[in-house]
Amino acid sequence: MNCNVPTDIVFSFTGFAMRGGHTDTHHDGWGIAFFEGAGVRHFVDHQAAIASPIAELIKRYPIKSTNVIAHIRKATQGKVMLENCHPFVR
């Protein structure tokens, strides 16, 4: 997501997380990164987004950002583990 003013992502992320094991087969991990001012937050989890406690935190956290990148993983290579949750490296 890219916006010209800080925008709340709770609604969008909630729908996005559903694709991580509920409405789609991408259940092998997920990640999200976003700017808050000059700082960056980065979360990844090897669990399906639909069942992840970290995803639940993100759904409840009032994120307002102009730049957000999120990804849900369907493993085609590599084991389902934290180190393979991509595409983020800080």
LINJOFEN-V194230 format. One record per backbone hydrogen bond with DSSP energy under -1.0 kcal/mol. NH is the residue of the N-H (numbers start at 0). CO is the residue of the C=O. Records with the same first field share a line. If there is no record, write none. Layout:
NH=CO / CO
//
This chain:
2=65
6=64
8=62
12=8
13=9
14=10
15=11
16=12
17=13
19=16
20=18
21=17
22=17
26=24
27=72
29=44
30=70
31=42
32=68
33=40
34=66
35=38
38=35
40=33
42=31
44=29
49=19
50=47
55=51
56=52
57=53
58=54
59=55
60=56
62=60
64=6
67=0
68=32
70=30
72=28
80=78
83=80
84=81
//
